C-alpha cells in the first residue's frame, strides 16, 4: 500500500478525493509508513476523508495525522460527485 500511495503522490493528475474506511483508516495514523504520502496528497489538493465510525471502532479518532474525520453521507456525496476518487 505504501508503494501504491507513493506512486499516486507522484502523478501529475492526482485524485480529487480519497476516502479511508474500515482498516484503511489505519493508513492515516502517524506510525503508518504511508502517512507521509497521504499528507503530500492532501497538501497538493486531494481531499482526504476518514470514516469517523471506523476510527471510533478502532479507538484511533484522536490519533489520525492527516485528513478530515467524516461520515458515510459526506463520503458518498464526495465520491459520487468527484471526477476521480480512490477508496481505501
C-alpha positions in Angstrom: 0.0 0.0 0.0 2.9 2.4 0.8 4.3 1.9 -2.7 0.9 2.4 -4.3 0.2 5.6 -2.4 3.8 6.8 -3.2 3.1 6.3 -6.9 -0.2 8.2 -6.6 1.5 11.1 -4.9 3.9 11.4 -7.8 1.2 11.5 -10.5 0.6 14.8 -12.3 -3.2 14.2 -12.1 -3.9 13.2 -8.5 -7.3 12.0 -7.1 -9.7 14.7 -6.2 -10.9 12.7 -3.2 -9.5 9.8 -1.2 -11.8 8.1 1.3 -10.4 5.9 4.1 -12.7 3.3 5.6 -12.6 0.1 7.6 -9.0 -1.0 8.2 -7.9 1.7 5.7 -8.2 4.3 8.4 -5.1 3.0 10.0 -3.1 4.4 7.0 -3.7 7.9 8.3 -2.0 7.2 11.6 1.4 8.9 12.3 3.1 5.5 12.6 1.8 4.3 9.2 4.6 4.1 6.7 2.2 5.6 4.1 1.1 8.6 6.1 3.7 11.0 4.6 2.5 10.2 1.1 -1.1 10.9 2.2 0.0 14.2 3.7 1.7 15.1 0.4 -1.6 14.3 -1.5 -3.6 16.5 0.9 -1.1 19.4 0.5 -1.5 19.1 -3.2 -5.2 19.5 -3.0 -6.6 16.0 -2.6 -9.5 15.9 -0.2 -8.8 13.2 2.4 -11.9 11.8 4.2 -11.6 9.4 7.1 -14.6 7.4 8.3 -15.4 8.5 11.9 -17.3 5.4 12.7 -14.3 3.3 11.7 -11.9 5.4 13.7 -14.2 5.1 16.7 -14.3 1.3 16.3 -10.5 1.1 16.3 -10.3 3.7 19.1 -8.0 5.9 17.0 -10.1 9.0 16.4 -7.7 11.3 18.3 -4.6 9.8 16.7 -5.2 10.5 13.0 -2.4 12.6 11.5 -4.0 13.6 8.2 -7.4 14.1 6.7 -10.8 15.1 8.0 -13.0 12.9 10.2 -16.1 12.4 8.2 -19.3 10.3 7.9 -20.7 7.9 5.3 -23.1 10.5 4.0 -20.4 13.1 3.2 -18.0 10.4 1.9 -20.8 9.2 -0.5 -21.5 12.7 -1.6 -17.9 13.4 -2.3 -17.0 10.2 -4.1 -20.1 10.3 -6.3 -19.6 13.9 -7.2 -15.8 13.8 -7.9 -14.2 13.0 -11.3 -11.5 10.7 -9.8 -11.8 9.1 -6.4 -9.9 6.4 -4.5 -11.4 4.4 -1.6 -9.3 2.5 0.9 
